Amino acid sequence: MTKQIDDLSRYYRYELVHGDHADFIAYQRNQGDGVWQTYSTWMIPRANGE
């Protein structure tokens, strides 16, 4: 089972990016030669008190 997951991780990934007022999760696919293209992005807003 681990081998199958490792094989899939070469083709897509999720990246977490921290911003000043929100965090973002980006879904990316490998286009080849180390080039990753973002297909979708989700914003996670932070509470006003932070």
Backbone atoms as SQL, in Angstrom:
CREATE TABLE atoms (id INTEGER PRIMARY KEY, chain TEXT, resi INTEGER, resn TEXT, atom TEXT, x REAL, y REAL, z REAL);
INSERT INTO atoms VALUES
  (1, 'A', 1, 'MET', 'N', 0.818, -1.204, 0.000),
  (2, 'A', 1, 'MET', 'CA', 0.000, 0.000, 0.000),
  (3, 'A', 1, 'MET', 'C', 0.859, 1.263, 0.000),
  (4, 'A', 2, 'THR', 'N', 1.954, 1.266, 0.703),
  (5, 'A', 2, 'THR', 'CA', 2.814, 2.445, 0.754),
  (6, 'A', 2, 'THR', 'C', 3.387, 2.765, -0.619),
  (7, 'A', 3, 'LYS', 'N', 3.767, 1.747, -1.385),
  (8, 'A', 3, 'LYS', 'CA', 4.330, 1.962, -2.724),
  (9, 'A', 3, 'LYS', 'C', 3.330, 2.694, -3.607),
  (10, 'A', 4, 'GLN', 'N', 2.067, 2.309, -3.548),
  (11, 'A', 4, 'GLN', 'CA', 1.042, 2.952, -4.364),
  (12, 'A', 4, 'GLN', 'C', 0.911, 4.427, -3.980),
  (13, 'A', 5, 'ILE', 'N', 0.928, 4.758, -2.720),
  (14, 'A', 5, 'ILE', 'CA', 0.839, 6.144, -2.272),
  (15, 'A', 5, 'ILE', 'C', 2.061, 6.923, -2.734),
  (16, 'A', 6, 'ASP', 'N', 3.248, 6.327, -2.619),
  (17, 'A', 6, 'ASP', 'CA', 4.466, 6.992, -3.078),
  (18, 'A', 6, 'ASP', 'C', 4.411, 7.268, -4.575),
  (19, 'A', 7, 'ASP', 'N', 3.875, 6.347, -5.351),
  (20, 'A', 7, 'ASP', 'CA', 3.757, 6.546, -6.795),
  (21, 'A', 7, 'ASP', 'C', 2.824, 7.719, -7.109),
  (22, 'A', 8, 'LEU', 'N', 1.721, 7.831, -6.388),
  (23, 'A', 8, 'LEU', 'CA', 0.771, 8.915, -6.624),
  (24, 'A', 8, 'LEU', 'C', 1.341, 10.267, -6.227),
  (25, 'A', 9, 'SER', 'N', 2.199, 10.301, -5.209),
  (26, 'A', 9, 'SER', 'CA', 2.739, 11.576, -4.734),
  (27, 'A', 9, 'SER', 'C', 3.654, 12.232, -5.760),
  (28, 'A', 10, 'ARG', 'N', 4.083, 11.497, -6.755),
  (29, 'A', 10, 'ARG', 'CA', 4.892, 12.094, -7.824),
  (30, 'A', 10, 'ARG', 'C', 4.032, 12.882, -8.806),
  (31, 'A', 11, 'TYR', 'N', 2.717, 12.671, -8.780),
  (32, 'A', 11, 'TYR', 'CA', 1.828, 13.286, -9.756),
  (33, 'A', 11, 'TYR', 'C', 0.994, 14.434, -9.199),
  (34, 'A', 12, 'TYR', 'N', 0.724, 14.443, -7.901),
  (35, 'A', 12, 'TYR', 'CA', -0.048, 15.536, -7.320),
  (36, 'A', 12, 'TYR', 'C', 0.388, 15.781, -5.883),
  (37, 'A', 13, 'ARG', 'N', 0.073, 16.985, -5.379),
  (38, 'A', 13, 'ARG', 'CA', 0.404, 17.330, -3.999),
  (39, 'A', 13, 'ARG', 'C', -0.513, 18.447, -3.521),
  (40, 'A', 14, 'TYR', 'N', -0.608, 18.557, -2.199),
  (41, 'A', 14, 'TYR', 'CA', -1.289, 19.667, -1.552),
  (42, 'A', 14, 'TYR', 'C', -0.230, 20.498, -0.851),
  (43, 'A', 15, 'GLU', 'N', -0.291, 21.814, -1.014),
  (44, 'A', 15, 'GLU', 'CA', 0.695, 22.695, -0.408),
  (45, 'A', 15, 'GLU', 'C', -0.024, 23.678, 0.509),
  (46, 'A', 16, 'LEU', 'N', 0.459, 23.818, 1.743),
  (47, 'A', 16, 'LEU', 'CA', -0.093, 24.758, 2.711),
  (48, 'A', 16, 'LEU', 'C', 0.764, 26.009, 2.715),
  (49, 'A', 17, 'VAL', 'N', 0.127, 27.170, 2.515),
  (50, 'A', 17, 'VAL', 'CA', 0.830, 28.453, 2.484),
  (51, 'A', 17, 'VAL', 'C', 0.223, 29.343, 3.557),
  (52, 'A', 18, 'HIS', 'N', 1.070, 29.908, 4.421),
  (53, 'A', 18, 'HIS', 'CA', 0.610, 30.796, 5.487),
  (54, 'A', 18, 'HIS', 'C', 0.660, 32.242, 5.014),
  (55, 'A', 19, 'GLY', 'N', -0.440, 32.977, 5.207),
  (56, 'A', 19, 'GLY', 'CA', -0.492, 34.401, 4.885),
  (57, 'A', 19, 'GLY', 'C', -0.720, 35.208, 6.152),
  (58, 'A', 20, 'ASP', 'N', -0.756, 36.532, 6.028),
  (59, 'A', 20, 'ASP', 'CA', -0.945, 37.400, 7.191),
  (60, 'A', 20, 'ASP', 'C', -2.335, 37.269, 7.797),
  (61, 'A', 21, 'HIS', 'N', -3.363, 37.153, 6.968),
  (62, 'A', 21, 'HIS', 'CA', -4.740, 37.132, 7.457),
  (63, 'A', 21, 'HIS', 'C', -5.477, 35.835, 7.145),
  (64, 'A', 22, 'ALA', 'N', -4.817, 34.925, 6.443),
  (65, 'A', 22, 'ALA', 'CA', -5.455, 33.662, 6.079),
  (66, 'A', 22, 'ALA', 'C', -4.385, 32.654, 5.684),
  (67, 'A', 23, 'ASP', 'N', -4.756, 31.392, 5.729),
  (68, 'A', 23, 'ASP', 'CA', -3.902, 30.324, 5.227),
  (69, 'A', 23, 'ASP', 'C', -4.541, 29.793, 3.941),
  (70, 'A', 24, 'PHE', 'N', -3.729, 29.224, 3.077),
  (71, 'A', 24, 'PHE', 'CA', -4.209, 28.729, 1.794),
  (72, 'A', 24, 'PHE', 'C', -3.721, 27.305, 1.574),
  (73, 'A', 25, 'ILE', 'N', -4.583, 26.487, 0.972),
  (74, 'A', 25, 'ILE', 'CA', -4.207, 25.141, 0.559),
  (75, 'A', 25, 'ILE', 'C', -4.328, 25.101, -0.960),
  (76, 'A', 26, 'ALA', 'N', -3.263, 24.679, -1.620),
  (77, 'A', 26, 'ALA', 'CA', -3.251, 24.611, -3.082),
  (78, 'A', 26, 'ALA', 'C', -3.124, 23.154, -3.520),
  (79, 'A', 27, 'TYR', 'N', -3.982, 22.744, -4.454),
  (80, 'A', 27, 'TYR', 'CA', -3.899, 21.419, -5.064),
  (81, 'A', 27, 'TYR', 'C', -3.107, 21.566, -6.349),
  (82, 'A', 28, 'GLN', 'N', -1.999, 20.831, -6.465),
  (83, 'A', 28, 'GLN', 'CA', -1.109, 20.971, -7.612),
  (84, 'A', 28, 'GLN', 'C', -0.862, 19.622, -8.269),
  (85, 'A', 29, 'ARG', 'N', -0.669, 19.659, -9.593),
  (86, 'A', 29, 'ARG', 'CA', -0.327, 18.457, -10.360),
  (87, 'A', 29, 'ARG', 'C', 1.016, 18.658, -11.032),
  (88, 'A', 30, 'ASN', 'N', 1.777, 17.571, -11.115),
  (89, 'A', 30, 'ASN', 'CA', 3.094, 17.609, -11.741),
  (90, 'A', 30, 'ASN', 'C', 2.924, 17.589, -13.257),
  (91, 'A', 31, 'GLN', 'N', 3.486, 18.595, -13.922),
  (92, 'A', 31, 'GLN', 'CA', 3.410, 18.690, -15.380),
  (93, 'A', 31, 'GLN', 'C', 4.625, 18.062, -16.053),
  (94, 'A', 32, 'GLY', 'N', 5.573, 17.591, -15.266),
  (95, 'A', 32, 'GLY', 'CA', 6.797, 16.999, -15.799),
  (96, 'A', 32, 'GLY', 'C', 7.967, 17.948, -15.658),
  (97, 'A', 33, 'ASP', 'N', 9.166, 17.396, -15.626),
  (98, 'A', 33, 'ASP', 'CA', 10.399, 18.173, -15.493),
  (99, 'A', 33, 'ASP', 'C', 10.398, 19.068, -14.258),
  (100, 'A', 34, 'GLY', 'N', 9.734, 18.645, -13.181),
  (101, 'A', 34, 'GLY', 'CA', 9.728, 19.416, -11.942),
  (102, 'A', 34, 'GLY', 'C', 8.797, 20.614, -11.940),
  (103, 'A', 35, 'VAL', 'N', 7.935, 20.738, -12.939),
  (104, 'A', 35, 'VAL', 'CA', 7.001, 21.862, -13.028),
  (105, 'A', 35, 'VAL', 'C', 5.670, 21.442, -12.411),
  (106, 'A', 36, 'TRP', 'N', 5.196, 22.213, -11.412),
  (107, 'A', 36, 'TRP', 'CA', 3.928, 21.945, -10.745),
  (108, 'A', 36, 'TRP', 'C', 2.933, 23.039, -11.119),
  (109, 'A', 37, 'GLN', 'N', 1.710, 22.640, -11.508),
  (110, 'A', 37, 'GLN', 'CA', 0.667, 23.598, -11.855),
  (111, 'A', 37, 'GLN', 'C', -0.434, 23.538, -10.810),
  (112, 'A', 38, 'THR', 'N', -0.863, 24.708, -10.327),
  (113, 'A', 38, 'THR', 'CA', -1.941, 24.793, -9.347),
  (114, 'A', 38, 'THR', 'C', -3.280, 24.702, -10.070),
  (115, 'A', 39, 'TYR', 'N', -4.136, 23.784, -9.623),
  (116, 'A', 39, 'TYR', 'CA', -5.457, 23.605, -10.212),
  (117, 'A', 39, 'TYR', 'C', -6.563, 24.175, -9.347),
  (118, 'A', 40, 'SER', 'N', -6.337, 24.230, -8.040),
  (119, 'A', 40, 'SER', 'CA', -7.372, 24.719, -7.143),
  (120, 'A', 40, 'SER', 'C', -6.721, 25.260, -5.878),
  (121, 'A', 41, 'THR', 'N', -7.339, 26.292, -5.296),
  (122, 'A', 41, 'THR', 'CA', -6.828, 26.890, -4.068),
  (123, 'A', 41, 'THR', 'C', -7.995, 27.135, -3.120),
  (124, 'A', 42, 'TRP', 'N', -7.801, 26.815, -1.850),
  (125, 'A', 42, 'TRP', 'CA', -8.795, 27.062, -0.818),
  (126, 'A', 42, 'TRP', 'C', -8.225, 28.028, 0.205),
  (127, 'A', 43, 'MET', 'N', -9.041, 28.986, 0.643),
  (128, 'A', 43, 'MET', 'CA', -8.617, 29.932, 1.662),
  (129, 'A', 43, 'MET', 'C', -9.220, 29.537, 3.004),
  (130, 'A', 44, 'ILE', 'N', -8.404, 29.582, 4.051),
  (131, 'A', 44, 'ILE', 'CA', -8.856, 29.320, 5.409),
  (132, 'A', 44, 'ILE', 'C', -8.658, 30.618, 6.188),
  (133, 'A', 45, 'PRO', 'N', -9.722, 31.425, 6.379),
  (134, 'A', 45, 'PRO', 'CA', -9.557, 32.704, 7.072),
  (135, 'A', 45, 'PRO', 'C', -9.221, 32.497, 8.545),
  (136, 'A', 46, 'ARG', 'N', -8.489, 33.443, 9.091),
  (137, 'A', 46, 'ARG', 'CA', -8.156, 33.414, 10.515),
  (138, 'A', 46, 'ARG', 'C', -9.163, 34.258, 11.279),
  (139, 'A', 47, 'ALA', 'N', -9.282, 33.972, 12.575),
  (140, 'A', 47, 'ALA', 'CA', -10.176, 34.752, 13.432),
  (141, 'A', 47, 'ALA', 'C', -9.644, 36.179, 13.555),
  (142, 'A', 48, 'ASN', 'N', -10.520, 37.140, 13.794),
  (143, 'A', 48, 'ASN', 'CA', -10.124, 38.546, 13.892),
  (144, 'A', 48, 'ASN', 'C', -9.163, 38.816, 15.033),
  (145, 'A', 49, 'GLY', 'N', -9.200, 38.032, 16.079),
  (146, 'A', 49, 'GLY', 'CA', -8.366, 38.257, 17.251),
  (147, 'A', 49, 'GLY', 'C', -6.923, 37.845, 17.087),
  (148, 'A', 50, 'GLU', 'N', -6.582, 37.162, 16.019),
  (149, 'A', 50, 'GLU', 'CA', -5.206, 36.667, 15.851),
  (150, 'A', 50, 'GLU', 'C', -4.315, 37.669, 15.179);
